[in-house]
C-alpha cells in the first residue's frame, strides 16, 4: 500500500538556523521505523481478514468491515488530526499518535479473549486513528531531517521501508496466525481456533509502538513554524479547487486505485485457497526453495492452505516494492500519464488472465498486479495537483481523503463475492483500472479553471 505523500505545509523557519546542517540520524530512524510499521500493520489486515472470517464464520462482505473500519479512519480522522497537530505541534502529535495506535493494538487482546467481532473492529479503528495521526504529524519531518538537496532520497528511503513492511507482514502473519487455523469443517472447529495466535502479534506491535514513542520523546527535533498567511482558505476557494477537472478526476482515480489494490490484496488468501484456482497450493508453496529455506531459518511451518496462500500475499506487495524502484527510473524515460495508462492496461489483462485460468497461471497473474500498482499512486497524485498554485494543499487534502476507497471498494467486492463468486468479484478492480487507464490518457489533461 502506498503511503500518502508528505504533507507540504508552508514552512518558514526552524527554531535553530543551524539545524539544516545537523544530522538527525536518530529522528530519521524513528520516522522511518514508523513508515515500516504503517506498511506492516496495514498489510497484516490481509491476514487478519481470513482469520476472523474463519473464527466468526463471516461472509465476505462482513469480513470486509475490517477494511471499512481501518481505512474509514483516514476519512474521518485526517481533518481532526491535522487540527490537533496544528495545536500541539508535530513532535507531540507523533507521540500522541504512537500512544493511540498502541492502545488500539492492545485492544486486540480483550477482543480475542471475548471473541467479539465488534471489539475487533473497534480496536482496528483506534489503531488506524493513531496511524492517521502519525502520518499527519510525521510526514513533514522526513523533508526537513537533513539537507534540502537530499530530501528526495530520504522520502524514497521511507517509502522503501513502507514497502518492506507490506512485504514482510504476510510472511510473518501466515507463520504466526494463519498456520494455527484448523480444518474448518464445522462451527465447533471454528470455536476451537486458538485466539492467542492473534493476541501475541498485536501485543508485540503495541509494545514496539510504545518503545518507539519513548525513544522519540528523547530525540531533539527542530520546531517547525508555519509561514504567515494573509487569511485562511475560504469555502469559495476550496470549491474552486474542485473546478479543476484533472484534480476532480484525480480524486476518483486515487479512490479507484486504493480500492482496487486493497480489494485484491485482502482476498488473495481466499482466492488462492479455492480448489478451482490452486487445488495443490500447499504442495506448490512448500516446494518453493525460498519458502523451504525460510521455514528452516525461522522455524515456522506452513501446514495448511490458508497459511500457504498468506505467504503468497507477500509476492503481491513485494512486486509493488520492486516496481517502485523500477518506476523511479522509468519515470525519467517515459511520460507519467502514458506509464500510468500502460500499467492500468496490463493490470486489467493480468486480472482477466487469472479469472479465465487455473493453477500457477491464475495465481501468478493475479500476484503480478502488485507490480502494476507500484507507481499508480504517485503518478495520479502528481498529475492531479499539477498547476493548482496556492490551491495545491487543498488539492492534496482532497486526494488523501480519497484513500477511503480502501474502505468502500473492498466492501462492494465482498458483496459481489457473496452473491456470485470471487472470480466475478475481480471484475470490480477491472472497472477501477479501466478508469485509471482513462485518467492517464484523457482525464489528467489540464484544463485551467475559469
TAURMO-V821406 format. One record per backbone hydrogen bond with DSSP energy under -0.5 kcal/mol. NH is the residue of the N-H (numbers start at 1). CO is the residue of the C=O. E is the energy in kcal/mol with one decimal. If there is no record, write none. Layout:
nh:NH co:CO e:E
nh:NH co:CO e:E
//
This chain:
nh:9 co:7 e:-0.6
nh:11 co:9 e:-1.1
nh:12 co:10 e:-0.5
nh:12 co:225 e:-2.4
nh:13 co:225 e:-0.7
nh:15 co:223 e:-1.2
nh:17 co:15 e:-0.5
nh:19 co:16 e:-2.2
nh:20 co:17 e:-0.6
nh:21 co:18 e:-1.6
nh:22 co:19 e:-1.4
nh:24 co:22 e:-0.6
nh:25 co:23 e:-0.6
nh:28 co:24 e:-2.8
nh:29 co:25 e:-2.3
nh:30 co:26 e:-2.0
nh:31 co:27 e:-2.4
nh:32 co:28 e:-2.8
nh:33 co:29 e:-2.2
nh:34 co:30 e:-1.6
nh:35 co:31 e:-1.7
nh:36 co:32 e:-2.0
nh:37 co:33 e:-2.7
nh:38 co:34 e:-2.7
nh:39 co:35 e:-2.2
nh:40 co:36 e:-2.6
nh:41 co:37 e:-3.2
nh:42 co:38 e:-2.2
nh:43 co:39 e:-2.2
nh:44 co:40 e:-1.3
nh:45 co:41 e:-0.6
nh:45 co:42 e:-1.0
nh:46 co:43 e:-1.1
nh:47 co:44 e:-0.8
nh:48 co:44 e:-2.3
nh:49 co:45 e:-2.5
nh:50 co:46 e:-0.6
nh:51 co:47 e:-1.4
nh:52 co:48 e:-3.0
nh:53 co:49 e:-2.3
nh:54 co:50 e:-1.6
nh:55 co:51 e:-2.2
nh:56 co:52 e:-2.6
nh:57 co:53 e:-0.6
nh:58 co:53 e:-1.6
nh:61 co:414 e:-0.6
nh:63 co:59 e:-2.3
nh:64 co:60 e:-1.6
nh:65 co:62 e:-1.5
nh:66 co:63 e:-1.6
nh:68 co:64 e:-1.8
nh:69 co:65 e:-2.5
nh:70 co:66 e:-2.3
nh:71 co:67 e:-2.7
nh:72 co:67 e:-0.6
nh:72 co:68 e:-1.4
nh:73 co:69 e:-0.8
nh:74 co:71 e:-0.6
nh:75 co:71 e:-1.1
nh:76 co:72 e:-2.3
nh:77 co:73 e:-3.0
nh:78 co:74 e:-1.3
nh:81 co:77 e:-2.7
nh:82 co:78 e:-2.2
nh:83 co:79 e:-2.1
nh:84 co:80 e:-2.3
nh:85 co:81 e:-2.6
nh:86 co:82 e:-2.0
nh:87 co:83 e:-1.2
nh:88 co:84 e:-2.7
nh:89 co:85 e:-2.5
nh:93 co:89 e:-1.8
nh:94 co:90 e:-2.3
nh:95 co:91 e:-2.5
nh:96 co:92 e:-2.6
nh:97 co:93 e:-2.2
nh:98 co:94 e:-2.5
nh:99 co:95 e:-1.9
nh:100 co:96 e:-2.6
nh:101 co:97 e:-2.6
nh:102 co:98 e:-2.4
nh:103 co:99 e:-2.3
nh:104 co:100 e:-2.1
nh:105 co:101 e:-2.2
nh:106 co:102 e:-2.7
nh:107 co:103 e:-1.7
nh:108 co:105 e:-1.3
nh:109 co:106 e:-1.6
nh:110 co:106 e:-0.6
nh:111 co:107 e:-1.8
nh:112 co:108 e:-2.5
nh:113 co:109 e:-2.4
nh:114 co:110 e:-2.5
nh:115 co:111 e:-0.7
nh:116 co:111 e:-1.8
nh:117 co:115 e:-0.6
nh:120 co:116 e:-1.7
nh:121 co:117 e:-2.3
nh:122 co:118 e:-2.3
nh:123 co:119 e:-2.7
nh:124 co:120 e:-2.4
nh:125 co:121 e:-2.1
nh:126 co:122 e:-2.2
nh:127 co:123 e:-2.6
nh:128 co:124 e:-2.9
nh:129 co:125 e:-2.2
nh:130 co:126 e:-2.0
nh:131 co:127 e:-2.0
nh:132 co:128 e:-2.6
nh:133 co:129 e:-2.2
nh:134 co:130 e:-2.2
nh:135 co:131 e:-2.5
nh:136 co:132 e:-2.4
nh:137 co:133 e:-2.2
nh:138 co:134 e:-3.2
nh:139 co:135 e:-1.7
nh:141 co:138 e:-1.0
nh:142 co:138 e:-1.0
nh:142 co:139 e:-1.0
nh:143 co:139 e:-0.7
nh:143 co:140 e:-0.6
nh:144 co:140 e:-0.9
nh:145 co:141 e:-1.7
nh:146 co:144 e:-2.5
nh:150 co:147 e:-1.4
nh:151 co:148 e:-1.7
nh:154 co:150 e:-1.9
nh:155 co:151 e:-2.4
nh:156 co:152 e:-2.4
nh:157 co:153 e:-2.1
nh:158 co:154 e:-2.3
nh:159 co:155 e:-2.2
nh:160 co:156 e:-2.3
nh:161 co:157 e:-2.0
nh:162 co:158 e:-1.8
nh:163 co:159 e:-2.2
nh:164 co:160 e:-2.1
nh:165 co:161 e:-1.9
nh:166 co:162 e:-1.8
nh:167 co:163 e:-1.6
nh:168 co:164 e:-2.2
nh:169 co:165 e:-2.0
nh:170 co:166 e:-0.6
nh:171 co:167 e:-0.6
nh:172 co:168 e:-2.5
nh:173 co:169 e:-3.0
nh:174 co:170 e:-2.1
nh:175 co:171 e:-1.9
nh:176 co:172 e:-2.7
nh:177 co:173 e:-2.5
nh:178 co:173 e:-1.4
nh:179 co:174 e:-1.7
nh:180 co:177 e:-1.7
nh:181 co:178 e:-1.8
nh:184 co:182 e:-0.6
nh:185 co:183 e:-1.5
nh:190 co:186 e:-1.3
nh:191 co:187 e:-1.9
nh:192 co:188 e:-1.0
nh:193 co:190 e:-1.3
nh:195 co:193 e:-0.7
nh:197 co:194 e:-1.3
nh:198 co:195 e:-1.5
nh:199 co:195 e:-1.4
nh:200 co:196 e:-2.0
nh:202 co:198 e:-1.1
nh:203 co:199 e:-1.9
nh:204 co:200 e:-2.3
nh:205 co:201 e:-2.2
nh:206 co:202 e:-2.4
nh:207 co:203 e:-2.3
nh:208 co:204 e:-2.5
nh:209 co:205 e:-2.4
nh:210 co:206 e:-2.0
nh:211 co:207 e:-2.3
nh:212 co:208 e:-2.5
nh:213 co:209 e:-2.0
nh:214 co:210 e:-2.3
nh:215 co:211 e:-2.4
nh:216 co:212 e:-2.9
nh:217 co:213 e:-1.9
nh:218 co:214 e:-0.7
nh:218 co:215 e:-0.9
nh:219 co:216 e:-1.5
nh:221 co:219 e:-0.8
nh:224 co:222 e:-0.6
nh:225 co:13 e:-1.6
nh:227 co:10 e:-2.7
nh:238 co:234 e:-2.0
nh:239 co:235 e:-2.2
nh:240 co:236 e:-1.5
nh:241 co:237 e:-1.4
nh:242 co:238 e:-1.1
nh:243 co:239 e:-0.7
nh:243 co:240 e:-0.8
nh:244 co:241 e:-1.4
nh:245 co:243 e:-0.9
nh:245 co:447 e:-0.6
nh:247 co:244 e:-0.9
nh:248 co:244 e:-2.5
nh:249 co:245 e:-2.9
nh:250 co:246 e:-0.9
nh:251 co:247 e:-2.2
nh:252 co:248 e:-1.4
nh:253 co:249 e:-1.8
nh:254 co:250 e:-2.7
nh:255 co:251 e:-2.1
nh:256 co:252 e:-2.6
nh:257 co:253 e:-2.8
nh:258 co:254 e:-2.6
nh:259 co:255 e:-2.0
nh:260 co:256 e:-2.6
nh:261 co:257 e:-2.8
nh:262 co:258 e:-2.5
nh:263 co:259 e:-2.3
nh:264 co:260 e:-2.2
nh:265 co:261 e:-2.4
nh:266 co:262 e:-2.7
nh:267 co:263 e:-0.7
nh:267 co:264 e:-1.0
nh:268 co:264 e:-0.8
nh:271 co:267 e:-2.8
nh:272 co:268 e:-3.1
nh:273 co:269 e:-1.1
nh:274 co:271 e:-1.2
nh:277 co:274 e:-1.5
nh:278 co:274 e:-2.4
nh:279 co:275 e:-0.6
nh:281 co:278 e:-1.6
nh:284 co:280 e:-2.5
nh:285 co:281 e:-3.0
nh:286 co:282 e:-2.4
nh:287 co:283 e:-1.2
nh:288 co:285 e:-1.5
nh:292 co:288 e:-2.6
nh:293 co:289 e:-2.6
nh:294 co:290 e:-1.7
nh:295 co:291 e:-2.4
nh:296 co:292 e:-1.7
nh:297 co:293 e:-2.4
nh:298 co:294 e:-2.7
nh:299 co:295 e:-1.5
nh:303 co:301 e:-0.9
nh:308 co:304 e:-2.0
nh:309 co:305 e:-2.6
nh:310 co:306 e:-2.3
nh:311 co:307 e:-1.9
nh:312 co:308 e:-1.4
nh:313 co:309 e:-0.9
nh:313 co:310 e:-0.6
nh:314 co:310 e:-0.6
nh:314 co:311 e:-1.2
nh:315 co:312 e:-1.1
nh:316 co:312 e:-0.9
nh:316 co:313 e:-0.5
nh:317 co:313 e:-1.8
nh:318 co:314 e:-2.6
nh:319 co:315 e:-1.9
nh:320 co:316 e:-1.0
nh:321 co:317 e:-1.6
nh:322 co:318 e:-2.3
nh:323 co:319 e:-2.6
nh:324 co:320 e:-1.5
nh:325 co:321 e:-1.3
nh:326 co:322 e:-2.2
nh:327 co:323 e:-2.9
nh:328 co:324 e:-1.7
nh:329 co:325 e:-0.9
nh:329 co:326 e:-0.5
nh:330 co:326 e:-2.4
nh:331 co:327 e:-2.6
nh:332 co:329 e:-1.3
nh:333 co:330 e:-1.7
nh:334 co:330 e:-2.4
nh:339 co:335 e:-2.6
nh:340 co:336 e:-2.4
nh:341 co:337 e:-2.1
nh:342 co:338 e:-2.5
nh:343 co:339 e:-2.5
nh:344 co:340 e:-2.2
nh:345 co:341 e:-2.4
nh:346 co:342 e:-2.1
nh:347 co:343 e:-2.2
nh:348 co:344 e:-2.2
nh:349 co:345 e:-2.3
nh:350 co:346 e:-2.6
nh:351 co:347 e:-2.1
nh:352 co:348 e:-2.4
nh:353 co:349 e:-2.1
nh:354 co:350 e:-2.2
nh:355 co:351 e:-2.6
nh:356 co:352 e:-1.6
nh:357 co:354 e:-0.9
nh:359 co:277 e:-3.3
nh:361 co:358 e:-0.7
nh:362 co:358 e:-0.7
nh:363 co:359 e:-2.0
nh:364 co:360 e:-3.1
nh:365 co:361 e:-2.0
nh:366 co:362 e:-1.1
nh:367 co:363 e:-2.3
nh:368 co:364 e:-2.0
nh:369 co:366 e:-1.3
nh:370 co:367 e:-1.5
nh:371 co:368 e:-0.9
nh:372 co:368 e:-1.1
nh:373 co:369 e:-1.9
nh:374 co:370 e:-0.9
nh:376 co:373 e:-1.6
nh:377 co:373 e:-0.7
nh:379 co:375 e:-1.8
nh:380 co:376 e:-2.8
nh:381 co:377 e:-2.6
nh:382 co:378 e:-2.4
nh:383 co:379 e:-2.5
nh:384 co:380 e:-2.1
nh:385 co:381 e:-1.6
nh:386 co:382 e:-0.7
nh:388 co:385 e:-1.6
nh:391 co:388 e:-1.9
nh:392 co:389 e:-1.9
nh:395 co:391 e:-2.5
nh:396 co:392 e:-2.7
nh:397 co:393 e:-2.2
nh:398 co:394 e:-2.1
nh:399 co:395 e:-2.2
nh:400 co:396 e:-2.4
nh:401 co:397 e:-1.9
nh:402 co:398 e:-1.1
nh:403 co:400 e:-1.6
nh:404 co:401 e:-1.7
nh:405 co:402 e:-2.1
nh:406 co:403 e:-2.6
nh:407 co:404 e:-2.1
nh:408 co:404 e:-1.8
nh:409 co:405 e:-2.0
nh:410 co:405 e:-0.5
nh:411 co:407 e:-0.6
nh:412 co:408 e:-2.0
nh:413 co:409 e:-2.6
nh:414 co:410 e:-2.6
nh:415 co:411 e:-1.8
nh:416 co:412 e:-2.3
nh:417 co:413 e:-2.4
nh:418 co:414 e:-2.3
nh:419 co:415 e:-1.6
nh:420 co:416 e:-1.3
nh:425 co:421 e:-2.1
nh:426 co:422 e:-1.3
nh:427 co:424 e:-1.7
nh:428 co:425 e:-1.9
nh:429 co:425 e:-0.5
nh:430 co:426 e:-1.2
nh:431 co:427 e:-1.8
nh:432 co:428 e:-1.8
nh:433 co:429 e:-2.7
nh:434 co:430 e:-2.1
nh:435 co:431 e:-1.8
nh:436 co:432 e:-2.0
nh:437 co:433 e:-2.4
nh:438 co:434 e:-2.1
nh:439 co:435 e:-2.5
nh:440 co:436 e:-2.3
nh:441 co:437 e:-1.9
nh:442 co:438 e:-3.4
nh:443 co:438 e:-1.7
nh:444 co:439 e:-2.4
nh:445 co:442 e:-1.7
//
